[in-house]
Amino acid sequence: MTKADIVTEIADKTGIEKADVQTAVEAFMKTIKGSLEGGENVYLRGFGSFIVKKRAQKTGRNILKNTTIVIPAHHIPSFKPAKTFVDGVKKKVTVK
């Protein structure tokens, strides 16, 4: 499902114009992105949490040059689904 599919589905279910839904969806994503870039986690009860995780410094390899490199510590965005979300997916999606 793409962002356009989400906008269409919300517009169909609510009767709101697609342009207004598009604006709301983009504002929602921009707000979450801004919060995470500011180091602030976002919690949506019943859906999940958008969190910032810290990755420790580690040693890696550049296989093309056969050298060892140091990958510095950094932060990455992550999503942790709520238990009810996970349970719903487990019940409704079959293993193929």
C-alpha positions as CSV (number, residue, x, y, z in Angstrom):
1,M,0.0,0.0,0.0
2,T,1.3,3.4,-0.9
3,K,0.6,6.9,0.5
4,A,-1.7,7.5,-2.5
5,D,-3.6,4.3,-1.6
6,I,-3.9,5.4,2.0
7,V,-5.2,8.8,1.0
8,T,-7.8,7.2,-1.4
9,E,-9.0,4.8,1.3
10,I,-9.4,7.5,4.0
11,A,-11.2,9.8,1.5
12,D,-13.6,6.9,0.5
13,K,-14.3,6.0,4.2
14,T,-14.7,9.5,5.5
15,G,-16.1,11.4,2.6
16,I,-13.4,14.1,3.0
17,E,-11.9,15.5,-0.2
18,K,-8.7,13.7,-1.3
19,A,-6.7,17.0,-1.3
20,D,-7.6,17.6,2.4
21,V,-6.7,14.0,3.3
22,Q,-3.4,14.3,1.5
23,T,-2.6,17.5,3.4
24,A,-3.5,15.8,6.7
25,V,-1.5,12.6,6.0
26,E,1.6,14.7,4.9
27,A,1.3,16.9,8.0
28,F,1.0,13.7,10.2
29,M,4.2,12.2,8.7
30,K,6.0,15.6,8.9
31,T,5.1,15.9,12.6
32,I,6.4,12.4,13.4
33,K,9.6,13.0,11.4
34,G,10.2,16.3,13.1
35,S,9.7,14.8,16.5
36,L,12.1,12.0,15.8
37,E,14.7,14.4,14.4
38,G,14.4,16.3,17.6
39,G,15.1,13.2,19.6
40,E,11.5,12.9,20.8
41,N,9.7,9.6,20.6
42,V,6.0,9.4,19.4
43,Y,3.6,7.0,21.1
44,L,0.2,6.1,19.4
45,R,-1.8,4.0,21.8
46,G,-3.1,0.9,20.2
47,F,-0.9,1.4,17.1
48,G,2.7,1.6,18.1
49,S,5.7,3.8,18.9
50,F,8.0,5.6,16.6
51,I,11.3,5.7,18.6
52,V,14.9,6.8,18.2
53,K,17.4,4.0,18.9
54,K,21.1,4.5,19.6
55,R,23.5,2.3,17.7
56,A,26.8,1.8,19.4
57,Q,30.2,2.3,17.7
58,K,31.4,-0.8,15.9
59,T,34.1,-2.1,13.7
60,G,33.2,-3.0,10.1
61,R,35.1,-4.1,7.0
62,N,35.5,-2.6,3.6
63,I,35.7,-5.7,1.5
64,L,36.7,-3.9,-1.7
65,K,39.8,-2.4,-0.1
66,N,40.2,-5.2,2.5
67,T,40.5,-2.7,5.3
68,T,38.9,-2.3,8.7
69,I,36.8,0.8,9.4
70,V,35.2,2.2,12.5
71,I,31.4,2.9,12.2
72,P,30.7,5.7,14.7
73,A,27.8,5.6,17.2
74,H,24.6,7.0,15.7
75,H,20.8,7.2,16.1
76,I,18.2,5.6,13.9
77,P,14.4,5.8,13.7
78,S,12.5,2.6,14.6
79,F,8.9,1.5,14.9
80,K,7.6,-0.8,17.6
81,P,4.1,-2.0,17.0
82,A,1.6,-2.2,19.9
83,K,0.7,-5.6,21.3
84,T,-2.9,-5.3,20.0
85,F,-1.5,-4.5,16.6
86,V,0.8,-7.5,16.5
87,D,-1.9,-9.8,17.8
88,G,-4.3,-8.6,15.1
89,V,-1.8,-9.3,12.3
90,K,-0.9,-12.7,13.8
91,K,-4.6,-13.7,13.7
92,K,-5.5,-12.3,10.3
93,V,-2.4,-13.0,8.1
94,T,-1.7,-16.6,7.2
95,V,1.8,-18.0,6.7
96,K,2.4,-19.0,3.1
